[in-house]
Amino acid sequence: MDGLSLRGLSLEKALAIAAYGESVAAFRYRALAERTADAPLRAVFEEMADEERGHHEMIQALLRKEFPGEDFILSESDKELVIVGSRALDVSTPEAFRRTMELLHASELRTGRFYAALHDTTDRTDLKPMLKEMADECFDHAGRLKELGND
């Protein structure tokens, strides 16, 4: 997938990375919802924040069930598998908002590629539908963000 290699990455660590990405995405979308005065836009960001929070909780529950006692310290390179840029976002000007939408778009694409690569490399057929759905949702979010950034 676009050169993304998960070789040597255990499933449990990959899921820990995914949980991190979902928590950052939820934080970012919630912060954007709180900073925008535009009600329809705020609703979009709140919906996306809730969705990402739900994904985070689902992955955390899976980790507790499947891999109890596993704990990881994620490196910057681990985090960069699913996140572009810093957690903090600037939407103070129209130009800053556009740049933020580009950053979020890139993060969603990166995370979608991560889930797609994990789907393609895991031998856990029971997880494949979830991983495919997560990848598809990331690509959907990326499309929505691209539209928002162009408005």
N, C-alpha and C positions, 0 to 999 in steps of 0.2 A: 504494500500500500504506500505509494509515493515514497519509497525508501525507508519507511518506518519498520524497524526491526525490533521485535520483542524477544529476540533470542537470548536465552539465559535468564529471562525474567519469570519467576514463579507466578503461578496463578494468584496466590495469596498476596504477593507484593503488587501485582498488576491491579488487583481489586483495591488495595490500599491507595494506590495512585489514583484510581478512578474515584474513590471516595473523596480524596483531597480535591480533585478537580470539580466534583459536584458541590463541595462545600464552598469553594471559592466562587463558583458560578452563582450559587444561591446568594452569597454575600454581595456580590457585584450587582445582581439584578435588584436585590432589596434596596441597596444604597441608591441605585438609579431611580427606583420608584419613589423613594423619599425625597429626592432632589428635583423631581420634575413637577412643574405646576400644571402641565397638560394632562387632564384626567384620562383620556383614552390611552395615551402613552404610559401613564402611571399604571393603568390596568394591565397593559401588556407586560410591563416589567414585573408587576406583582405576580401575575400568572406564571411567568418564567421562573421567578424566585421560588414559588411554591413547588413547581415541578422539579426544580433542581434539588430543593430540600428533600422532597420525597425520594428522589433517586439516591441521595446521600444516605438517608435512613434505610432504604432497601439494601444498599450495598453493605452498610455497616451491619445490618442484621444477618446478611449472608456471611460476612466475615466472622461474626460471633458464632454462628451455627456451624459453619464448615471448617473454620480454622481457629478454634478457641485458643487463647494464649499467644497467638501470633501478634507481634507488634513490630512496627517498622519506623525507623527514622528515615524520612525521604530526603534525598539529596536534591540540589537544584536541578540536576539533569533529570532526575525522576519527575520532578514537578513540571519541567519544561515539556514533558511528553503530553501534557494535557492543558497547559496554561501558557498564554502569551501575555507578557507584560506584568506589571505589578497589580496587587489587589486594589490599590487606590485608583479611582477614576475621576477624570475632570470633565465636567459638562457645563462649565461656567460661561462658555461662549458657543455660538453655532459651530465654529471651527473645531473647538475642543470636543463638542458632542459628536461631530462627524468622525474625528480621530478615535474617540472612545468606541463608536459603533464598529469601526474598522478593527480595532483591537479585539473586541468581543467576537466579531465575525471570525477572525483568525483563530481565536481560542476554540470556538465551537467547531470549526473545521478540523483543528488539530485533535480535539477530543473525539470527534467522529471518526477520524482515521485511526486513533488509538483503539476505540471499541471495535472497529471493523477488523483491524489487525489481530486483536485479541480473539475475536470471533473466528477468524481464519486459522489461528494457530492452536486454539485450545482443543483438547480431546474430550472435553466435558460437553457432550451433546445436550445435556439438560440445561446448560447455561447459554447455548448458542442463540435460542430465540430472544432471550433478554439482551444479549450483547448486540444482536442485529437491531432490535428495537431502540436501544440506547444510541447506536450509531445513527440510525435514521432520524431520531429526534434531534441529535446534534446538528445534522445537516439541514433539518427543517428550521431550527433556530438560526443557523447561519443565514439562510435565505431571508428570514424575517428581519434580521439585523441589517442585512444589506439593503433591504427596502427602507427601513427606518433611517439609515444613514444617508440615503439618497433623497429623502423627503425635504 
